[in-house]
Amino acid sequence: REAAAVGMKDPAGDEFVAAAVAVREPVTEEALISYCRGLLAAYKVPRRVVFMAELPKGPTGKTRITSGDIVP
């Protein structure tokens, strides 16, 4: 249904992409990452994917995801 990506830092301080995803059909994290590898540059492919029933929205209805929403 929808997805959002955020930048995060690993314990070593290196930055990486993480994604929050609300899906219609069941899908695995590995399948989504593999799909992204076929479409995106390597540095844009999420290293972590978190599944949510729906993505949080702000008062205006826009998707509002922060790194705090994606717990390690």
TORTIVO-918526 format. One record per residue: chain; y, z negated, x negated of N, C-alpha, C, CB in turn; residue in one letter; residue number from 1. Coordinates in nm, 3 decimals. Each point is the difference from the previous one (the first is absolute). Glycine has a CB too. Example, Ala and Ser with C-alpha at 12.3 -4.5 7.8 and 13.67 -1.06 7.14 Angstrom:
residues 2
+-------+---------+---------+---------+---------+---------+---------+---------+---------+---------+---------+---------+---------+------+------+
! chain !      ny !      nz !      nx !     cay !     caz !     cax !      cy !      cz !      cx !     cby !     cbz !     cbx ! resn ! resi !
+-------+---------+---------+---------+---------+---------+---------+---------+---------+---------+---------+---------+---------+------+------+
!     A !  -0.569 !  -0.780 !  -1.319 !   0.119 !   0.000 !   0.089 !   0.120 !   0.000 !  -0.090 !  -0.117 !  -0.125 !   0.189 !    a !    1 !
!     A !   0.222 !   0.197 !  -0.154 !   0.119 !  -0.006 !  -0.082 !   0.109 !  -0.073 !   0.077 !  -0.063 !   0.215 !  -0.118 !    s !    2 !
+-------+---------+---------+---------+---------+---------+---------+---------+---------+---------+---------+---------+---------+------+------+
***
This chain:
residues 72
+-------+---------+---------+---------+---------+---------+---------+---------+---------+---------+---------+---------+---------+------+------+
! chain !      ny !      nz !      nx !     cay !     caz !     cax !      cy !      cz !      cx !     cby !     cbz !     cbx ! resn ! resi !
+-------+---------+---------+---------+---------+---------+---------+---------+---------+---------+---------+---------+---------+------+------+
!     A !  -0.119 !   0.000 !  -0.081 !   0.119 !   0.000 !   0.081 !   0.125 !   0.000 !  -0.085 !  -0.125 !  -0.118 !   0.177 !    r !    1 !
!     A !   0.136 !   0.017 !  -0.267 !   0.119 !  -0.006 !  -0.083 !  -0.031 !  -0.072 !  -0.130 !   0.146 !   0.002 !   0.205 !    e !    2 !
!     A !  -0.059 !   0.020 !  -0.304 !  -0.019 !  -0.061 !  -0.131 !   0.136 !  -0.021 !  -0.065 !  -0.227 !   0.108 !  -0.025 !    a !    3 !
!     A !   0.231 !  -0.204 !  -0.066 !   0.121 !  -0.025 !  -0.079 !  -0.045 !  -0.041 !  -0.140 !   0.135 !  -0.069 !   0.206 !    a !    4 !
!     A !  -0.057 !   0.107 !  -0.305 !  -0.032 !  -0.033 !  -0.138 !   0.111 !  -0.086 !  -0.060 !  -0.131 !   0.214 !  -0.025 !    a !    5 !
!     A !   0.091 !  -0.305 !  -0.063 !   0.096 !  -0.085 !  -0.070 !  -0.038 !  -0.008 !  -0.147 !   0.043 !  -0.134 !   0.209 !    v !    6 !
!     A !   0.055 !   0.107 !  -0.293 !  -0.026 !  -0.023 !  -0.141 !  -0.032 !  -0.146 !  -0.024 !   0.153 !   0.189 !  -0.062 !    g !    7 !
!     A !  -0.252 !  -0.215 !  -0.023 !  -0.040 !  -0.136 !  -0.033 !  -0.017 !  -0.011 !  -0.151 !  -0.114 !  -0.029 !   0.224 !    m !    8 !
!     A !   0.098 !  -0.093 !  -0.274 !  -0.027 !  -0.023 !  -0.141 !  -0.131 !  -0.075 !  -0.014 !   0.247 !  -0.003 !  -0.054 !    k !    9 !
!     A !  -0.328 !   0.045 !  -0.046 !  -0.123 !  -0.071 !  -0.029 !   0.033 !  -0.118 !  -0.092 !  -0.140 !   0.212 !   0.028 !    d !   10 !
!     A !   0.042 !  -0.299 !  -0.059 !   0.027 !  -0.116 !  -0.084 !   0.058 !   0.034 !  -0.137 !  -0.185 !  -0.112 !   0.119 !    p !   11 !
!     A !   0.156 !   0.231 !  -0.170 !   0.054 !   0.041 !  -0.130 !   0.144 !   0.052 !   0.012 !  -0.233 !   0.057 !  -0.073 !    a !   12 !
!     A !   0.284 !  -0.047 !   0.197 !   0.136 !   0.048 !   0.021 !   0.011 !   0.150 !   0.021 !   0.073 !  -0.188 !  -0.136 !    g !   13 !
!     A !  -0.187 !   0.258 !   0.138 !   0.002 !   0.144 !   0.023 !   0.015 !   0.028 !   0.149 !  -0.145 !   0.038 !  -0.204 !    d !   14 !
!     A !   0.223 !   0.064 !   0.237 !   0.023 !   0.035 !   0.140 !  -0.109 !   0.094 !   0.052 !   0.246 !  -0.029 !  -0.036 !    e !   15 !
!     A !  -0.276 !   0.015 !   0.164 !  -0.096 !   0.089 !   0.065 !   0.036 !   0.012 !   0.147 !  -0.182 !  -0.064 !  -0.164 !    f !   16 !
!     A !   0.122 !   0.162 !   0.230 !   0.024 !   0.024 !   0.142 !  -0.109 !  -0.067 !   0.082 !   0.114 !   0.220 !  -0.052 !    v !   17 !
!     A !  -0.073 !  -0.287 !   0.159 !  -0.092 !  -0.057 !   0.098 !   0.039 !   0.056 !   0.137 !  -0.036 !  -0.214 !  -0.138 !    a !   18 !
!     A !  -0.062 !   0.225 !   0.226 !   0.027 !   0.058 !   0.132 !  -0.050 !  -0.092 !   0.110 !  -0.015 !   0.230 !  -0.097 !    a !   19 !
!     A !   0.091 !  -0.236 !   0.204 !  -0.043 !  -0.066 !   0.123 !  -0.027 !   0.111 !   0.101 !   0.136 !  -0.215 !  -0.047 !    a !   20 !
!     A !  -0.251 !   0.207 !   0.113 !  -0.043 !   0.110 !   0.086 !  -0.051 !  -0.054 !   0.134 !  -0.059 !   0.138 !  -0.204 !    v !   21 !
!     A !   0.102 !  -0.074 !   0.312 !  -0.056 !  -0.024 !   0.133 !  -0.072 !   0.129 !   0.038 !   0.185 !  -0.169 !   0.070 !    a !   22 !
!     A !  -0.316 !   0.161 !  -0.048 !  -0.079 !   0.121 !   0.024 !  -0.056 !   0.003 !   0.143 !  -0.060 !   0.006 !  -0.244 !    v !   23 !
!     A !   0.030 !   0.114 !   0.290 !  -0.064 !   0.018 !   0.131 !  -0.152 !  -0.010 !  -0.013 !   0.191 !   0.145 !   0.075 !    r !   24 !
!     A !  -0.242 !  -0.081 !  -0.179 !  -0.144 !   0.005 !  -0.025 !  -0.032 !  -0.087 !  -0.122 !  -0.017 !   0.234 !   0.100 !    e !   25 !
!     A !  -0.100 !  -0.296 !  -0.103 !  -0.038 !  -0.079 !  -0.117 !  -0.004 !   0.087 !  -0.126 !  -0.133 !  -0.154 !   0.148 !    p !   26 !
!     A !   0.186 !   0.102 !  -0.256 !   0.001 !   0.070 !  -0.128 !  -0.002 !  -0.105 !  -0.111 !   0.128 !   0.199 !   0.097 !    v !   27 !
!     A !  -0.184 !  -0.164 !  -0.211 !  -0.006 !  -0.095 !  -0.110 !   0.119 !   0.016 !  -0.093 !  -0.250 !   0.001 !   0.015 !    t !   28 !
!     A !   0.278 !  -0.105 !  -0.091 !   0.106 !   0.006 !  -0.099 !  -0.028 !   0.111 !  -0.101 !   0.044 !  -0.247 !   0.028 !    e !   29 !
!     A !  -0.169 !   0.258 !  -0.071 !  -0.039 !   0.102 !  -0.098 !   0.025 !   0.141 !   0.054 !  -0.172 !  -0.156 !  -0.092 !    e !   30 !
!     A !   0.141 !   0.179 !   0.220 !   0.020 !   0.132 !   0.060 !   0.148 !   0.036 !   0.006 !  -0.209 !  -0.031 !   0.134 !    a !   31 !
!     A !   0.294 !  -0.065 !  -0.099 !   0.144 !   0.026 !   0.006 !   0.057 !   0.029 !  -0.139 !   0.017 !  -0.148 !   0.201 !    l !   32 !
!     A !  -0.059 !   0.071 !  -0.299 !   0.049 !   0.022 !  -0.137 !  -0.046 !   0.136 !  -0.050 !  -0.004 !  -0.247 !  -0.045 !    i !   33 !
!     A !  -0.120 !   0.283 !   0.073 !  -0.052 !   0.131 !  -0.040 !   0.079 !   0.112 !   0.066 !  -0.228 !  -0.100 !  -0.031 !    s !   34 !
!     A !   0.258 !   0.085 !   0.159 !   0.081 !   0.099 !   0.073 !   0.137 !   0.014 !  -0.065 !  -0.123 !  -0.054 !   0.214 !    y !   35 !
!     A !   0.185 !  -0.057 !  -0.247 !   0.133 !   0.003 !  -0.064 !  -0.005 !   0.069 !  -0.136 !   0.059 !  -0.212 !   0.120 !    c !   36 !
!     A !  -0.167 !   0.190 !  -0.194 !  -0.013 !   0.064 !  -0.132 !   0.003 !   0.152 !   0.012 !  -0.133 !  -0.196 !  -0.080 !    r !   37 !
!     A !   0.083 !   0.249 !   0.189 !  -0.001 !   0.144 !   0.021 !   0.136 !   0.057 !   0.038 !  -0.235 !  -0.022 !   0.068 !    g !   38 !
!     A !   0.328 !  -0.063 !  -0.028 !   0.131 !   0.046 !   0.048 !   0.119 !  -0.043 !  -0.086 !  -0.098 !  -0.006 !   0.224 !    l !   39 !
!     A !   0.084 !  -0.105 !  -0.294 !   0.115 !  -0.061 !  -0.068 !  -0.015 !   0.000 !  -0.151 !   0.035 !  -0.140 !   0.200 !    l !   40 !
!     A !   0.077 !   0.130 !  -0.269 !  -0.001 !  -0.022 !  -0.144 !  -0.066 !  -0.135 !  -0.026 !   0.211 !   0.141 !  -0.035 !    a !   41 !
!     A !  -0.277 !  -0.156 !  -0.080 !  -0.076 !  -0.120 !  -0.031 !   0.082 !  -0.128 !   0.014 !  -0.138 !   0.137 !  -0.154 !    a !   42 !
!     A !   0.264 !  -0.134 !   0.112 !   0.081 !  -0.123 !   0.007 !   0.039 !  -0.037 !   0.143 !   0.086 !   0.055 !  -0.228 !    y !   43 !
!     A !  -0.104 !   0.035 !   0.322 !   0.033 !  -0.027 !   0.141 !  -0.120 !  -0.049 !   0.081 !   0.176 !   0.174 !  -0.017 !    k !   44 !
!     A !  -0.295 !  -0.165 !  -0.038 !  -0.122 !  -0.040 !   0.072 !  -0.007 !  -0.152 !   0.006 !  -0.120 !   0.211 !  -0.076 !    v !   45 !
!     A !   0.102 !  -0.268 !   0.195 !  -0.007 !  -0.147 !   0.009 !  -0.122 !  -0.056 !  -0.072 !   0.119 !   0.013 !   0.218 !    p !   46 !
!     A !  -0.097 !  -0.126 !  -0.284 !  -0.110 !  -0.071 !  -0.064 !  -0.062 !  -0.101 !   0.096 !   0.110 !   0.030 !  -0.223 !    r !   47 !
!     A !  -0.034 !  -0.069 !   0.321 !  -0.048 !  -0.097 !   0.098 !   0.038 !   0.050 !   0.139 !   0.021 !  -0.193 !  -0.165 !    r !   48 !
!     A !  -0.114 !   0.175 !   0.260 !   0.026 !   0.036 !   0.140 !  -0.034 !  -0.120 !   0.086 !  -0.049 !   0.248 !  -0.043 !    v !   49 !
!     A !   0.142 !  -0.285 !   0.130 !  -0.020 !  -0.110 !   0.094 !   0.002 !   0.058 !   0.141 !   0.107 !  -0.170 !  -0.159 !    v !   50 !
!     A !  -0.207 !   0.137 !   0.237 !  -0.008 !   0.048 !   0.138 !   0.061 !  -0.103 !   0.095 !  -0.208 !   0.133 !  -0.055 !    f !   51 !
!     A !   0.289 !  -0.086 !   0.148 !   0.064 !  -0.086 !   0.099 !  -0.022 !   0.061 !   0.138 !   0.175 !  -0.079 !  -0.168 !    m !   52 !
!     A !  -0.176 !  -0.006 !   0.270 !  -0.012 !   0.051 !   0.137 !   0.120 !   0.088 !   0.033 !  -0.132 !  -0.205 !   0.069 !    a !   53 !
!     A !   0.250 !   0.161 !  -0.110 !   0.120 !   0.081 !   0.010 !   0.097 !  -0.048 !  -0.107 !  -0.032 !   0.038 !   0.250 !    e !   54 !
!     A !   0.118 !   0.053 !  -0.294 !   0.095 !  -0.034 !  -0.105 !   0.117 !  -0.076 !   0.062 !  -0.068 !   0.203 !  -0.135 !    l !   55 !
!     A !   0.120 !  -0.304 !   0.062 !   0.113 !  -0.076 !   0.053 !   0.124 !   0.087 !   0.015 !  -0.093 !  -0.205 !  -0.105 !    p !   56 !
!     A !   0.169 !   0.177 !   0.208 !   0.122 !   0.076 !   0.030 !   0.120 !  -0.094 !  -0.002 !  -0.132 !   0.167 !   0.140 !    k !   57 !
!     A !   0.246 !  -0.112 !  -0.179 !   0.126 !  -0.074 !   0.006 !   0.060 !   0.011 !   0.139 !   0.039 !   0.040 !  -0.246 !    g !   58 !
!     A !   0.079 !  -0.098 !   0.266 !   0.064 !   0.002 !   0.131 !   0.032 !   0.141 !   0.051 !   0.093 !  -0.221 !  -0.056 !    p !   59 !
!     A !  -0.077 !   0.316 !  -0.035 !   0.031 !   0.137 !   0.041 !  -0.125 !   0.083 !   0.025 !   0.211 !  -0.015 !  -0.129 !    t !   60 !
!     A !  -0.330 !  -0.045 !   0.108 !  -0.124 !   0.072 !   0.022 !  -0.053 !   0.073 !  -0.122 !   0.071 !   0.024 !   0.231 !    g !   61 !
!     A !   0.000 !  -0.034 !  -0.343 !  -0.045 !   0.066 !  -0.123 !  -0.106 !  -0.086 !  -0.069 !   0.225 !   0.113 !  -0.027 !    k !   62 !
!     A !  -0.319 !  -0.047 !  -0.040 !  -0.102 !  -0.070 !  -0.075 !   0.065 !  -0.084 !  -0.108 !  -0.167 !   0.182 !   0.047 !    t !   63 !
!     A !   0.119 !  -0.306 !  -0.060 !   0.060 !  -0.093 !  -0.096 !  -0.112 !  -0.066 !  -0.080 !   0.199 !  -0.041 !   0.153 !    r !   64 !
!     A !  -0.229 !   0.097 !  -0.269 !  -0.105 !  -0.052 !  -0.087 !   0.063 !  -0.045 !  -0.131 !  -0.173 !   0.153 !   0.106 !    i !   65 !
!     A !   0.130 !  -0.269 !  -0.155 !   0.042 !  -0.047 !  -0.132 !  -0.126 !  -0.034 !  -0.079 !   0.221 !  -0.091 !   0.089 !    t !   66 !
!     A !  -0.204 !   0.068 !  -0.218 !  -0.116 !  -0.035 !  -0.082 !  -0.064 !  -0.130 !   0.048 !   0.104 !   0.117 !  -0.196 !    s !   67 !
!     A !  -0.027 !  -0.204 !   0.262 !  -0.056 !  -0.123 !   0.055 !  -0.098 !   0.023 !   0.114 !   0.209 !  -0.111 !  -0.065 !    g !   68 !
!     A !  -0.199 !   0.227 !   0.129 !  -0.093 !   0.034 !   0.108 !  -0.136 !   0.045 !  -0.055 !   0.194 !   0.065 !   0.142 !    d !   69 !
!     A !  -0.197 !  -0.030 !  -0.269 !  -0.122 !   0.049 !  -0.063 !  -0.045 !  -0.105 !  -0.101 !   0.066 !   0.245 !   0.032 !    i !   70 !
!     A !  -0.152 !  -0.334 !   0.013 !  -0.045 !  -0.112 !  -0.082 !  -0.108 !   0.046 !  -0.095 !   0.057 !  -0.162 !   0.183 !    v !   71 !
!     A !  -0.048 !   0.120 !  -0.311 !  -0.105 !   0.042 !  -0.097 !  -0.138 !  -0.047 !   0.039 !   0.171 !  -0.006 !  -0.176 !    p !   72 !
+-------+---------+---------+---------+---------+---------+---------+---------+---------+---------+---------+---------+---------+------+------+
***
